[in-house]
Amino acid sequence: RQTTMATDGVKIIDSDTAHDTYWGIMDLYDSGADFDTINKEFPLIQVDYFDDFDNEIYVTSCALALWEMGQMSDEKLAYVKSIIDKGTCVKEWVENNEKDGKARQKELDKFWKKIGQENTKVRARKKFRKITNFYFQPDDLLTFQLKDGNYRAVICTSIDQYRGQCNYILVPTTYNASKKPTVDDLKDKEILGREIGSGYSQKITKEMQPDIEKVWNLTEGNSNFFFGVIQYAVDHKDFIYFKDKFEKVGTLKVFDGLKKMGSFGYADFDRIEEIFSDLENHIK
């Protein structure tokens, strides 16, 4: 578990498991799901969880969500206490770094004191406004000019909305010319992406990522990997300041199975300009 502890913090909501659990519950809660549905999806008692370390992370993050929603009970509290009293995370963190072990214990003490009291301010369900007036649409081929006068091109492969944030996912292409591109001009250019290792058989990899063989056919040698596109996310709130620099010149649909994320980053126009003015170096 050295790797996990190097990346996970000692707080109740710090690790991937904790984030997935806590926000998974809150997403259901905010979307109007009833508590039976939430408890079924995220049961406090997991009969076949990975191990005691991960179980403590899961149970404490689940308990925090339950307490915030006003759904804590004496029975649930007793179970949470039994998990904390095992001291699994503290023991493992002490073995790695005594200071981290003490910090985890301090967090658990603070956490227990909090959930052991009645929550007098139950968290209300949040309503997030969905954006509907999009500047661009999925599959739009967008072009823009840089300071050198040449045109570059990106594909808006999707628009993601989550908890009030709306991102346009832009995937770069290698188009670079003084002429404004058309869809036909993109046919001999490349879409940027990367191989992602697969520990599965070819058959299972194909089932997990439909159309992956279209990418395998373009490579020599290894034909068993996943593929993910390079994604730059532009926030709807930021895009308003430079959307006029982009122009739709057609639509270019990437196969849904091949839109998997290869790498991800947020971008404004300065960042886009920095990337595309030296794309070869950026690819390296």
Secondary structure as UniProt FT lines:
FT   HELIX           2..7
FT   HELIX           16..30
FT   TURN            31..32
FT   HELIX           35..41
FT   TURN            47..48
FT   HELIX           52..68
FT   TURN            69..70
FT   HELIX           74..86
FT   HELIX           88..96
FT   HELIX           98..115
FT   TURN            138..139
FT   STRAND          140..145
FT   TURN            147..148
FT   STRAND          151..162
FT   TURN            163..164
FT   STRAND          165..177
FT   HELIX           184..188
FT   STRAND          193..197
FT   HELIX           202..208
FT   TURN            210..211
FT   HELIX           212..216
FT   TURN            217..218
FT   STRAND          225..235
FT   HELIX           236..239
FT   TURN            240..242
FT   HELIX           243..245
FT   STRAND          247..251
FT   HELIX           256..259
FT   STRAND          261..266
FT   HELIX           269..277
FT   HELIX           279..283
//
